[in-house]
Amino acid sequence: MERRNARKEKTSGKFDKGSLDYDSSESKTEYDFPSLSESELEKVKEDIRKKIKKEKRIQLIVVISLIVLMFFLFYSFFLVK
């Protein structure tokens, strides 16, 4: 009975919100980002757009290549005898 009470007491405090170790301060974290002019901001946006467009193009090429490869494998194994 004593061991049971000790285990119960130990597990009940394990998930107690008061015992969790996290910072509960109400202040928000301040970040020090550099200020950009409008032209610099537009250049950064354009660079991001170009990068995304390039990644999408590469993904499309990979998907089309896989589809063509699967088609030829299917054709060679099942249709050619």
DADA-V966636 format. One record per backbone hydrogen bond with DSSP energy under -1.0 kcal/mol. NH is the residue of the N-H (numbers start at 1). CO is the residue of the C=O. E is the energy in kcal/mol with one decimal. If there is no record, write none. Layout:
NH/CO/E ; NH/CO/E
This chain:
5/1/-2.1 ; 6/2/-2.1 ; 7/3/-2.6 ; 8/4/-2.4 ; 9/5/-2.3 ; 10/6/-2.1 ; 11/7/-2.6 ; 12/8/-1.9 ; 13/9/-1.1 ; 19/16/-1.4 ; 22/20/-1.1 ; 41/37/-2.5 ; 42/38/-2.3 ; 43/39/-2.0 ; 44/40/-2.2 ; 45/41/-2.4 ; 46/42/-2.4 ; 47/43/-2.3 ; 48/44/-2.2 ; 49/45/-2.4 ; 50/46/-2.5 ; 51/47/-2.2 ; 52/48/-2.4 ; 53/49/-2.5 ; 54/50/-2.3 ; 55/51/-2.2 ; 56/52/-2.4 ; 57/53/-2.0 ; 58/54/-2.2 ; 59/55/-2.3 ; 60/56/-2.3 ; 61/57/-2.2 ; 62/58/-2.3 ; 63/59/-2.5 ; 64/60/-2.6 ; 65/61/-2.4 ; 66/62/-2.3 ; 67/63/-2.2 ; 68/64/-2.5 ; 69/65/-2.5 ; 70/66/-2.5 ; 71/67/-2.3 ; 72/68/-2.3 ; 73/69/-2.3 ; 74/70/-2.7 ; 75/71/-2.8 ; 76/72/-2.8 ; 77/73/-2.1 ; 78/74/-2.4 ; 79/75/-1.4 ; 80/75/-1.2
